[in-house]
Amino acid sequence: MTTDCWINETLYPDWGQRFLVKRELARERSDFQDIVIFESFSHGRVMVLDGVIQITEADEFVYQEMLAHVPLLAHGAAENVLIIGAGDGGVLRRVLSHRGVRRAVMVEIDGEVIRLSKQFLPAIAGDAWSDPRAEVIVGDGIDYVRRAPDASFDAIIVDSTDPIGVGEVLFTDEFYQNCARILTARGLVVNQCGVPAMQADELRVVLLTVFLKPIGVYQARRVFVGVVENRVEERVGFGVHGTASCLRS
């Protein structure tokens, strides 16, 4: 479907992103959320969930690589990785680029996000869907973490939507308590928790919740624990910010 309409993001009441739509590729209502995928003039293909921009082909690597590579480099020997959300497959792809990873479990609650990503955004995940180390589960991440055995993962990457709608339950004490339980001794959690300048309250709640638990944390956007910065610097020769400019895969 070719169109000349604009899509305006609805996450914030007084600020947002706006894209001129070149061609609408998909528009569906799943059991959990509204899904739109369109081709833009400036950023390639774009996915929108419940009116909020989730990913664009042009700049997805900026987000995905910081979310995946930094905690895995900081850990240094992660073999079992759990991904919550990230139904487009981009985080899964980056995790599997680490040769030491033996098993990557991705739990995405909305199977339609996976299906539409495979169909309309295939470059984002690449060959990750068919990698024998990947285990893709359509299910509830909260329930999976609740049932997972103790000390079963070296790293947990939470790439949820913002804490509204389907992603809200991933910002709770219970979820992080179970994350702490299923991590190995040197385990790390990384969590998508919005834009600090625009979602300060959300960031404050997540940091207070996580810092009260025995978990090493790297916040994917701007805020990180010094120990993780130091580990990355020891392994690659310079810190997170210097490394960020060298991570594109």
VMD Tcl script that draws the C-alpha trace (Angstrom):
set ca {
  {0.00 0.00 0.00}
  {1.50 3.31 -1.10}
  {0.63 6.39 0.95}
  {1.80 9.92 1.65}
  {0.59 10.07 5.25}
  {2.65 10.73 8.37}
  {2.94 8.49 11.41}
  {3.30 10.35 14.69}
  {4.61 8.59 17.78}
  {2.27 8.74 20.78}
  {4.59 7.78 23.68}
  {4.98 11.32 25.07}
  {2.27 14.00 25.27}
  {4.53 16.85 24.13}
  {7.40 15.26 22.16}
  {7.81 12.43 19.68}
  {9.09 11.12 16.36}
  {7.33 11.70 13.07}
  {7.86 9.73 9.87}
  {6.59 10.30 6.36}
  {5.27 6.94 5.17}
  {6.49 5.82 1.77}
  {4.64 2.50 1.82}
  {2.62 0.72 4.48}
  {3.56 -2.97 4.64}
  {1.48 -4.36 7.48}
  {-1.15 -3.18 9.93}
  {-2.55 -5.72 12.38}
  {-4.12 -6.01 15.80}
  {-2.62 -8.99 17.64}
  {-3.90 -10.41 20.91}
  {-1.63 -7.94 22.70}
  {-1.07 -4.77 20.68}
  {-1.44 -2.82 17.46}
  {1.38 -3.54 15.01}
  {2.33 -1.35 12.04}
  {5.29 -1.85 9.73}
  {5.98 0.72 7.04}
  {8.72 1.85 4.71}
  {9.92 5.36 5.41}
  {11.81 7.77 3.18}
  {14.59 8.38 5.70}
  {15.05 5.29 7.91}
  {14.14 2.29 5.79}
  {11.51 0.00 7.28}
  {10.04 0.88 10.67}
  {8.06 -1.11 13.25}
  {5.50 0.60 15.47}
  {3.78 -1.06 18.44}
  {0.79 0.66 20.04}
  {1.80 3.93 18.44}
  {5.41 3.82 19.68}
  {8.40 3.52 17.33}
  {10.27 0.30 18.17}
  {12.94 -0.11 15.52}
  {14.14 1.26 12.20}
  {16.42 -0.41 9.70}
  {18.67 2.65 9.49}
  {19.73 2.92 13.12}
  {18.73 -0.32 14.88}
  {22.39 -1.27 15.32}
  {22.95 1.68 17.69}
  {20.46 0.27 20.15}
  {20.82 -3.47 19.57}
  {24.60 -3.62 19.80}
  {24.84 -1.64 23.02}
  {22.10 -3.78 24.53}
  {23.78 -7.08 23.62}
  {27.53 -6.61 23.20}
  {28.32 -4.56 26.29}
  {27.01 -7.00 28.92}
  {28.44 -10.02 27.10}
  {31.84 -8.38 26.75}
  {31.67 -7.36 30.39}
  {30.88 -10.91 31.48}
  {33.54 -12.38 29.24}
  {32.40 -16.00 29.38}
  {28.62 -16.04 28.97}
  {27.40 -19.35 27.54}
  {23.68 -19.25 28.33}
  {21.79 -16.08 27.52}
  {18.12 -15.27 28.06}
  {16.42 -12.58 25.96}
  {13.01 -11.28 27.02}
  {11.12 -9.56 24.22}
  {13.13 -8.40 21.19}
  {10.72 -10.10 18.82}
  {12.36 -8.53 15.76}
  {15.36 -10.85 16.30}
  {18.03 -8.15 16.29}
  {19.26 -8.79 19.83}
  {19.24 -12.52 19.18}
  {21.47 -11.97 16.15}
  {23.97 -9.92 18.15}
  {24.05 -12.40 21.02}
  {24.75 -15.27 18.64}
  {27.65 -13.37 17.09}
  {29.54 -14.20 20.30}
  {31.11 -17.56 19.57}
  {31.24 -18.52 23.24}
  {27.45 -18.45 23.52}
  {26.14 -22.01 23.47}
  {22.45 -21.31 24.03}
  {20.33 -18.22 23.49}
  {16.71 -18.41 24.61}
  {14.41 -15.68 23.32}
  {10.97 -15.37 24.93}
  {8.57 -13.06 23.08}
  {4.96 -12.84 24.18}
  {3.58 -11.74 20.81}
  {4.07 -14.27 18.05}
  {2.78 -11.79 15.48}
  {5.78 -9.54 16.11}
  {8.07 -12.45 15.27}
  {6.07 -13.47 12.20}
  {5.85 -9.95 10.78}
  {9.52 -9.28 11.51}
  {10.53 -12.39 9.60}
  {8.34 -11.33 6.69}
  {8.99 -7.60 6.48}
  {12.22 -6.98 8.48}
  {14.37 -10.00 7.59}
  {17.68 -8.12 7.57}
  {17.45 -7.24 11.25}
  {17.70 -10.84 12.51}
  {19.62 -12.22 9.54}
  {20.27 -15.95 10.03}
  {19.58 -15.89 13.76}
  {16.20 -17.60 13.45}
  {17.82 -20.75 12.03}
  {20.89 -20.83 14.27}
  {20.92 -24.18 16.16}
  {21.92 -22.37 19.36}
  {18.74 -20.30 19.29}
  {15.60 -21.35 21.13}
  {12.70 -19.06 20.26}
  {9.66 -19.30 22.53}
  {6.34 -17.53 22.01}
  {5.25 -17.06 25.58}
  {5.17 -14.96 28.72}
  {8.62 -13.82 29.85}
  {7.40 -13.32 33.42}
  {6.22 -16.92 33.59}
  {9.40 -18.24 31.96}
  {11.63 -16.47 34.48}
  {9.42 -17.63 37.34}
  {9.77 -21.28 36.28}
  {13.42 -21.29 35.17}
  {15.90 -23.21 37.36}
  {18.26 -21.38 39.69}
  {21.57 -20.20 38.20}
  {20.58 -21.24 34.67}
  {21.69 -18.10 32.75}
  {24.87 -16.05 32.59}
  {23.15 -12.99 31.15}
  {19.58 -11.75 30.84}
  {18.71 -9.10 28.26}
  {15.32 -7.47 28.71}
  {14.32 -5.70 25.50}
  {10.75 -4.92 26.42}
  {8.45 -2.19 25.24}
  {8.04 0.78 27.56}
  {6.22 0.21 30.89}
  {2.79 0.63 29.42}
  {0.52 -2.06 28.03}
  {2.14 -5.44 27.37}
  {5.56 -4.42 28.75}
  {4.39 -3.07 32.10}
  {4.77 -6.36 34.02}
  {8.49 -6.47 33.18}
  {9.10 -3.50 35.48}
  {8.21 -5.15 38.79}
  {10.02 -6.38 41.92}
  {8.91 -9.97 41.32}
  {10.44 -10.06 37.87}
  {13.83 -8.76 39.01}
  {13.86 -11.04 42.05}
  {13.45 -14.02 39.75}
  {16.11 -12.64 37.41}
  {18.53 -12.55 40.35}
  {17.63 -16.12 41.26}
  {18.22 -17.62 37.81}
  {21.52 -15.81 37.18}
  {24.87 -17.48 37.77}
  {27.26 -15.94 40.29}
  {28.76 -13.43 37.81}
  {25.52 -12.95 35.95}
  {24.43 -9.67 34.39}
  {21.08 -8.12 33.56}
  {20.63 -5.41 30.94}
  {17.31 -3.65 30.65}
  {15.71 -1.28 28.18}
  {14.22 1.42 30.37}
  {13.51 4.36 28.14}
  {15.15 7.73 27.55}
  {16.44 9.21 30.83}
  {15.72 12.78 29.75}
  {12.11 11.93 28.97}
  {11.34 9.05 31.34}
  {13.20 9.91 34.53}
  {10.57 8.40 36.82}
  {10.68 5.09 34.96}
  {14.47 4.99 35.12}
  {14.47 5.84 38.84}
  {12.09 2.97 39.65}
  {14.12 0.44 37.65}
  {17.43 1.50 39.16}
  {16.11 1.38 42.72}
  {14.52 -2.01 42.09}
  {17.62 -3.56 40.53}
  {20.24 -2.02 42.79}
  {18.54 -3.59 45.81}
  {19.23 -7.01 44.29}
  {22.60 -8.81 43.92}
  {22.78 -8.21 40.17}
  {25.38 -6.51 38.00}
  {23.57 -4.03 35.77}
  {24.34 -2.10 32.62}
  {21.58 0.31 31.58}
  {21.60 0.36 27.82}
  {21.22 4.10 27.52}
  {23.69 6.30 29.38}
  {23.52 4.96 32.95}
  {25.82 2.06 33.87}
  {27.56 0.52 36.88}
  {31.28 1.20 37.08}
  {32.25 -2.45 37.42}
  {30.82 -3.21 34.00}
  {32.66 -0.26 32.44}
  {35.89 -1.51 33.99}
  {35.38 -5.09 32.77}
  {34.82 -3.95 29.19}
  {37.88 -1.72 29.35}
  {40.00 -4.61 30.62}
  {38.88 -6.89 27.77}
  {38.96 -4.57 24.77}
  {41.41 -1.88 25.83}
  {39.07 1.06 26.24}
  {35.73 1.84 27.86}
  {32.09 1.54 26.89}
  {31.91 4.87 25.08}
  {35.04 4.20 23.05}
  {33.90 0.67 22.32}
  {30.49 1.84 21.14}
  {31.97 3.40 18.02}
  {33.57 0.07 17.05}
  {30.68 -2.33 17.57}
  {28.73 -2.24 14.35}
  {28.32 -5.74 12.92}
}
mol new
graphics top color blue
foreach p $ca { graphics top sphere $p radius 0.5 }
foreach p [lrange $ca 0 end-1] q [lrange $ca 1 end] { graphics top cylinder $p $q radius 0.2 }
display resetview
